[in-house]
Amino acid sequence: MVETNKLVRTVFSGLAALVIEDVEDAGEVIVVRASTRGEAVECPACGTPTRRVHAFCERRPADVPVDGRRVLVRVRVRRMRCPVTGCARRTFREQVPGLLERYQRRTVRLREQVRAVVRELAGRASARLLPVVGIGAGRDTALRTLMGIALPERAVPTVLGIDDFALRRSHTYATVMIDATTGARIDVIPGRGAQPVTDWLREHPGVQTVCRDGSTAYAQAVRDALPGAVQVSDRWHLWHGLGEAVAKEVAAHSTCWASATGLQDGPRAATTAERWTQVHGLLEQGVGLLDCARRLNLSLNTVKRYARASAPERLQRVPTYRSTLVDPYRDHLRSRRAAEPGVAVQQLLREIRELGYQGSANLLYRYLNQGRAEDDRAHLSPRRAARLLLTRPDKLTTSQQERLGQLAGACPQITAALSLVGAFAALLKPDQSNAAALQAWAAAARAADLPHVHSFVRGIEQDRDAVIAAITTTHHNGRTEGVNTRTKMLKRQMYGRAGFALLRHRILLG
């Protein structure tokens, strides 16, 4: 008997506040009969302790599972009478702090376990998992429990990170605010325009520094609500913007570095040359860009792109080839065709099949007709070429460094772009001397014949103060981007069907 009592006290140690009278095995459910300890209880209205019992009643809360089975606690509690005449609560039911709370059908520890699950999985996923571990809960109960978790109260930070994310791409968006120093979620508001952010900043004073991306809406909102606040542009977005500009320059100079593979040919190349001639013909007559777009029925951005190009070849692109099953046998094909120019394709097909080729004959024919067998190495697309320029030199392999050297020497523009990339990368390490270095870098970029980089420099100049703050201080918006990455996971987990209130609750719970 002593051993049995010890086992009960060990298994149900969380019920130590009660007197366990019996444990019954009811099949799928373990029933624990217990009662309160009969101590004095304070009146919830006036706080007077009392032992006067008015009646007895039974509560049946669920407890944490044991042996994978549900546990039901049938606890006998007292209804007490307040001894103070005229008290607002003449009778009241006693509670068990830390174990049973008013109106709850679960013990406190079981409720915390359920909350931990629904906090991570939300509705349907929680409803599938909880019964497996012996906790009964449906989808609606899981969502109700999740929304019942109190959001943490956090003070307005001095350094605020702000960014937007899509509730429904291209339709509705929301804005998230976090503490840029600790990463704590502060608030989520609908919309991403200047007015909602301005209203929020005015309602929550105390922000001294705002970390953001290059959004003009957020910049205007901070200027309107907090004229004295320091705005910090995000360094990753600065690097990303330069990368896009360099990629466009590399693509525009395909004629310089892609002589081995050639440019696009055919109707598309003819159309490009014809449009370039039309645009430059109108520009030489003094026609404006907007008027050119109207006359040629082209978008304004397309006309600008043609106007920036000094020759139609700068608008053509290197043909993009994906890796194929023939690539491992390129050296064999090149050597065989060099030794015997008239060798039949069927003969080559038989030879490479003996070497392990698993592809079709049509794939080999297309590979040879495109001239890919004559290339010394795999085809280099503009995107891969730009990646070589943007990658840290110590991260490149020996062959990539050789390819980068050939690429950098292709033309003066690519050489200048490589130099500008390296100089700008050095600015991304915060230092007080970077402010003067940025001015020198912008002057060098304007002097180079790189129109797309000029556009990037103009963007920096329009947001000069925020860019200088980004490269001279340690503040950044990386933690906000991390919150947005997690938000995308939450949206996928709920199949994108969660309402704003539920999604906001999960984001703020973090």
N, C-alpha and C positions, 0 to 999 in steps of 0.2 A: 504493500500500500504506500509505503514511504517512497519507493522507487517510482510508482505511478504518479504521485503528486509532484515529484521532482521533474519527471518527464513533461507533465502538463505545464508546470511553471516555465520550463525551458522552451517548449514549442510555442506557448502563448504568452511569452514574456511581455509582449506589447499590451496585454490586458491586465497588467499588474495593478492598475488602479481599481480593478473590480475584484470581487470574491468569486472565483470560479467554483461552481457547485457540481457540474457534470459535463461530460463531453460525450456526445452521441454520434455514432457513425450512421448517417442516413443515406448511404449509397454515394451519390454524386455530390452530396453536401455534408459537411461536418458541422454539427450543431453544438454550440457552446452555451450552456446555461450559466448565468452569472447574476450577481446583484451588486448594488453599491455598498460601500463600507459603513453606512449609517452615521457619517460624521455630520457636524453642523454645517448648514448651507446658508450663504448670504442671500438676502432678498435682492433680486435684480433691480428693484425700484428704489429702495431706501438703504440697502446695504446692511440691514440688521441681520446678524446670524440667528438661525433658528433650528430646532430639532423637532418641532411640532409637525407631525405627519397628518396630512389630510386624507390621502388615499395612496394606493399603489397602482402602477401601470407597467406595461411591458413595451420595450422598444426592440426592434429586430434589425439592427444595422449589420451590414456585411463587413467582414474583416479581410485582411490579406489572405491569399490562398495558402493552403497547407497540402503538401503532397500532390500538387496540381489540381486540387479540388477546392470548390468554393467553401468559405467559412461563414456561417450565419451565427451571430451572437444574439441570444435571447436574454436580454438583461432586464432585471426587475428594478425599476427606479421609483422614487417616491415623489408624490405631489405634496409640497410643503405648504404650511400656512404661515403667513407673516404675523408676528406678534404685535406689530405696531398698529394701533387703531387708526383708521382713516388712511392707511397706506393705499396707494393706487393699485398695487398687486396684492389682492387678498390671498390668492393661492398661486403657486408656480411650480413648475416641474424642475427638479434638480438636474444639473448638467455635470458632465465629467470632463473638466478641462484637459485638453491635450489628447482626449480619446473620443468623446462624443460632443457634437455641437448641435445647437438648436436646428430643427427641421432637416437634419442630414440623415440619410439612410446608409451612409458609409462611415467607417471610423476615419479619424484624421489621417492615419498612416496609409490607409487604402486610398483615400482621396488624393494624397500626395503622389502615390504611385500612378494613379490614373492620370493625374495632371502631367506627370513627367512623360507619359506615353503620348497623350494627345498634343502636348506642346511640340513634339517632334513630328507626329504623323497626321495630326488633324482628324478628320471625320471617318471616312470609309476605311482607311488603312488601320486606324485604331480599332474600329469595330471588328476588323478581321483578326487583329493580333490579340486583343485583350482576352477573348474566350479561350485562346490557346493556352494562356498562362493561368486560367481559372478565374477570370474577372468578367462578369457579365456586363456588357454595355453595348448599346446600339449607336448608329451613326449620329442621330440627333442628340443623344446623351453625350457623346464625345464632343460634339461641337458646342453644346451648352456648357460643358465643363471647361472647354478651352476658353470660351468667351467670358467665363466666370473668374478666370485668373486675373488678378489685379495687375495692371501695368505698373512698372516701377516709376516712381516719381524722381525725375532727374532735374537738376538745376540747369539753367541756360548756360552753356559753356562760353568761355571767352574766345576760344578758337572753334569756329563752326565749319563743318564740312557739308557741302550741299551739292546734290546731283539729282537728275531726273531718271525715271525708268518708265517703261511702257506698260500700261495696264492692258491695252489692246493696240498693237503696233499700228502706227499711222492714224490712230483715232483718238485714244485717250491716254493721258500720261499722269504721273504723280511725281511729287518731289519729296525726297528724304533728307532729313537733317540729322547729323550725328556730331558727337564730340570728336573733333579731328585729332585730339591728343590721346584719348582713351579708346575711341571707337564705339562708345556707348550710343545707342539709338536715342534720339531726342524726340522726333516727331515725324509724321508722314502726312502730307497734305495733298489733296487732289489738285491737278493742274500743274503746269510748269511755266506759266507766264510770269511776267514781272509783277503783276498786281497781287496774286496770292502770296508770293514770297515777300513782297513789301509789307502787306498786312501782317504776316506772321512775325516779321522782324520788329515791327512797331509794337506788337502785342507782347513780345518777349525781349525786353531790353537787357543789355549786358554783354552783347557780342562785340568783341573788339577786332577780331580777325576772321575773315571769311575765305575759305579755300573752295575753289570752284574750277570748272573747266572753262573753255573759251566762250561760253554762252553769253551773248549780249543781253539777253533778258535778265539773267541773274546779276550781271554787272550793273544794269540800270536799276534793278530792285535794291541792291545794296547802296548805290549812290543816293537813291531817294529816301530810304529808311534810315541808313546809318552813314551820313556824309563823312564822318571822321574815322570810319572803320578801314582797316587795311585789307585790300583784296589780294589774294594769292592765286595765281594761275597754276594749274596742275602741270608738273614737269613732264609726266608721261604724255599728256596731250600735246605739249610743245614738240616733243620728239616725234610723236605720231604725225603731226602736221608737217614737220620737215621731211619725214619719210615719204609721205604722199607726194610732196613737191619734187623730191629727188626721183621718185619712181616715174613721174611724168616726164622729167627731163631725160632720164635714161631711155624711156620709150621713144621720145622725140628724136633721139640721136641714134636710132637703130642702124642707120646707114653707116655710122662710123665704126661700130663694133660687131656688126653681124654680117660681114661680107662673106663668111663661109656658108651661111645658110640662106642668105638672100632675104628679100622683103616679100610682102604679100604681092601677088600678081593676079590679074584677071579683072573682072567687072568692078570689084570693089576698089581696086587701085585706080582704075580709070575714072570712077565716080569721084574719088578723093581728089585727083588732079584737076578734074573739071570744076569742082566746087572751089578749090583753092584759087584757080584762075578767075572765077566769077567774083569771089570776095575781094581779092586784091585789085581786080579791075575797077570795082565800084569804089574801093578805098582811094585809089589813085585819082578818081574823079571828084574826090571830096565828099563822098557819101558817108554819113555816120553809121556806126555799128548797128543801132536800132533800126535805121532805115534799110540797111543791108539785110537784116533778118526779115523784115517785112517783104522786101522785094523778092528774096530767094526762098521765102517760106521755110526758114530755118529758125531754130531757137537762138536767142541772143548768146547763150553760152557757147553754142556750136560756132557761131560767127566769130566770137572772141578767140576760140581755139585756132581757127583757120587764120585769123589775122596775126596771131603771135608767131606762126610758123613762117620761116624765111623761105622755105621751099616745100613743094608738096611731098617730097620724100620724108620730111620730118614728121609728117602726119601718118605715114605708113608704119605698120608694125611687123615685127618678126613673126612668122607663122609659129603658132603654138602647137607643139607635139607632145602628147603624153607618152609616158614610158610604155613600151610594148614587149611582147614575148621575143621579138627579134633582137632587141638591144644586146643581150649577152653574146650574140654571134656576129656583131657588127665588124669586129676585127677580121674574122674569117672571111666574111663576104667581101670586105674591102681588098684583102690580099688576093683573093681568088679573081676578082674582076680586074685588078691591076696586072696580074700575071696572064690572064686570058680574058681580054675585054669582051669577046663574043660568047662567053659561056652562057648556056641556057639557064633560065630561072628554075626550071624543073630539076636540073642537075644540082643547082645550089640548094634547092629544097630538100632533095634526097640527102645531101651531105650534112646539112645542119640538123636534119632529123636523126641521123646517126649520132650526132653530138648531143641530142636530147631535146631538140625543138619540139614543142607541143602545139604550136599555132597552126593556122590554116595557110593555104597557098595564096589566097587573096590578100592576107595581111602582109606576106612577103612581097608580093607584087607592088602593093601600095607603098611599102617601106622603100623599095628600090626606086620607084618612080618619083618619090619626093626627094631623092638624093641624100637620104639620111645615112646611107652606108658609106658615103664619101667623107662624111664629117670625121675629123680626128677624135672628137669626143662627143658626149651627149649634147643635145641641143640646149642652148642657154636662152631662156625666155627673158623678156624685159623685167618681169617680176623677180626672177632669180638673180638677174644682174644687179638690180637695185638692192637686193638683200645682201649681196657681197659688199656693196659700198656702205651699208648701214650696220654691218656686223663688226664687233670689236676684232681688231687684227689678231689678237692672241687666241681668239676662238675659231679661227679659220684653219683648215687643214693645209698641208703643203700644196696640194693641187689647187685648192681654192685661192691660196695666196698667189699662185702663178696666174690663174685666170683673172684675179683682181688686178694684177700688174698689167696684163694685156688690155683689160677694160679701161684702166685709168689712163693709159697712153693712147687710147683710140682717138681722142680729140681734145682740144683745150677746154671745152665745156665740161666734159666728164672729169678731167683732172681738177678743175676748179670746184666741181661739186664734191669730189672726194675730200678735198682740203677743207671745204666749208663744213662738211659732216663731222670731220674730226675735231674742228675747232668748236663747233656747237656742242658736241658731246662733252667736251671739257667744261663747258659752262653749266652743265646739269649737276655738277657737284657744288652744293651751295657754298659760297664764299663772298665776302664783302667786296672783293676786287672784281667780281663778275659784272657789276654794273657798267664800269668803264669798258670792260672787255666786250660786252654785248654791243656797245656802240661801235667799236672797231669792227666787230664781226658783221654788223648790219651794213657798214660802209663797204666792206669787201664783197658782201653778197650783192649789193646794188651795182658794183663795178663789173661783176661777172655777167656774161651773156647767158643768163638763166632766167627766162621770164616767169616760170612757175615758182622759182625760189624768190623772185621779186614779189610775187603775190603773197608768199608766206611772210616776208619781211614787212610788208604793209600791214598785215594782220597783227604782227608783233608791235608795230609802232602805234596802232590804234589802242592796244591794251598794254602800253608800255609799263605803267606803274605796277600792274599785277604781275607782269613777266619779270620785272626786276626783283619784286618781292619773292618770286618763286626761286630765283637762282641765287639769292642772297640770304634767305632764311631756310630753316629746316622744315617748315610747315608744308604739307602736301595733302592731296585729296585721295590718296591710295586706299585709306580705310573706307571711305565712302564707296569707292568702286568695288571693294570687297563685299560691302553690304548689298550692293546691287547684284553682284554675282550670286549671292545666297538667295536674294529675292527671286531671281530667275529659276533657281532650283525649287523654291516654294511654289511658284506658279506652275511648273511642270508637274510637281507632285500632286497638285489639285487640278490638273488637266486644264488650267487656265480658266476655270469656271468659278473661282472664288470671288465673292463681292469685295468691294473696297474695304468694308469694315473688318471682315475676317482677315484679309491679307495684311492690313495695317496692324491688326492685333498681333499676328505672328511675327511681323518684322520687328515690332517694338519689344516683344518678348525676347527676341534675339537668341 
